[in-house]
Each structure stands twice: as structure tokens, then as C-alpha cells.
Amino acid sequence: MKKAVIFDVDGVIVFSEKAYQKRRAIFFEKNGLPVSQEVQEHFVGSNAFDMFEQLIPADIKKRKELLQAYQEFRRQYPINYQEMFNPDILSTLDGLVKNGIRLAVASSGPLENIYRILEVNQIKNYFELITSGEMFARSKPNPEIYQYTVSKLDLQPSDCLVIEDSAFGIEAARRANLSVAALKSQQFAIDQSQATYQIESTKQLLDLI
């Protein structure tokens, strides 16, 4: 039996990626950055730093300026995370807790944003550890975020199950030698073939622990 479940946030706890994509599209247009829908979908599960590194690989100064501008733009473009809250999450968390499973979060998103999502949906207290990709030199698909989370829980990879939706997140977890349940995306066609399990609802985690 597993001892802990580690949750991604965007695409698992909240179905937020479409809203992020719309927000990015507005920013790209305002700043004269031609970005196709295909490239936009490639950024699912990524973070702002890695996104601009891929968009502007050569001009470090311009990349830094755009990243700062995007971070400010993001603050001025609030998202209603209650509207996109996964309706299966509360019963899933309750079921896991009743089974004595420890809970953690490991998300590529900014820590401030992770806290906002968990707090507005009143689930922050379920999680004993909250980890953000901004805490590391590289976020997903680098495995460090998961290696760190498992270490802080004082567990072994075999003790933990990760729930992810994005290809980047699944790759990060697998590279950290973790089992991964991939939640089928409601918004995109995502390659989840590297996951250990593929599930339609977070409630199915109760059958996998």
C-alpha cells in the first residue's frame, strides 16, 4: 500500500489550462509574439521561465524583460479558481485521508498561485507539504521537484503515487522513479502514454493506493 499521494495542481485540482492559454494569447498579441496554437499546447504543464526561454532562446535581455512584464500582466488578469475546481477532489482527499494516506502538492506553478488555488477552494489544510517548481533551477520535466518532495516526506519513491495530467509532469515523476496516475485531460489531447496508470477521475486513486 502507498503511504503518500503527491498532487499536481493545474489540470488535476483545477482545470485551469484553457484559462492560462487565453491569458498567454492576450499577452503574446500585446507584445507582438506570434505563437501558434500548437506551441501554446506544448506549454501545458510548463512554467513562465521555461516558456520564455523556448520562445526567445538567444536574447537574454529581451527574455528577462518579457518575463517580468508577463508576471505583472498575470497579476492584473485574475482567474476564478473556484469555477474550475475539480468536483471530484474533495471526496478524493477525504477518502485518502480516511485510508491514512499522506498528501502533498508538487506543482510547476508559482508558490503564491498554488496557495491561492488551495485556499480559495478550502483544501490547503489537507496537504502537509506544498512544493513549487520556482524553488528549483529547473522545473518539470526535471525530476528534482519530485525527488525533493519525496525526500521531505522522508519516504521512498516506492511509497508514493503521483497524480499528473501533463507530459512534462509525467516525465518528471517517472524520472524520479515514481508511479504516476495520469488524469485524462478535459481540455487537451495530451500524450500520457508514459504514465503507470491512466484514470478518468481522481476518485480512482482510492483503487490504486
HELIX and SHEET records of a PDB file:
HELIX    1   1 GLU A   17  LYS A   30  1                                  14    
HELIX    2   2 GLN A   37  HIS A   42  1                                   6    
HELIX    3   3 ALA A   48  LEU A   55  1                                   8    
HELIX    4   4 ILE A   60  ARG A   75  1                                  16    
HELIX    5   5 ILE A   89  LYS A   98  1                                  10    
HELIX    6   6 LEU A  111  VAL A  120  1                                  10    
HELIX    7   7 LYS A  124  TYR A  126  5                                   3    
HELIX    8   8 GLY A  133  MET A  135  5                                   3    
HELIX    9   9 GLU A  144  LYS A  152  1                                   9    
HELIX   10  10 PRO A  157  ASP A  159  5                                   3    
HELIX   11  11 ALA A  167  ARG A  175  1                                   9    
HELIX   12  12 THR A  202  ASP A  207  5                                   6    
SHEET    1   A 6 LEU A 129  SER A 132  0                                        
SHEET    2   A 6 ARG A 102  SER A 107  1                                        
SHEET    3   A 6 ALA A   4  PHE A   7  1                                        
SHEET    4   A 6 CYS A 160  GLU A 164  1                                        
SHEET    5   A 6 SER A 179  LEU A 183  1                                        
SHEET    6   A 6 TYR A 197  ILE A 199  1                                        
END                                                                             
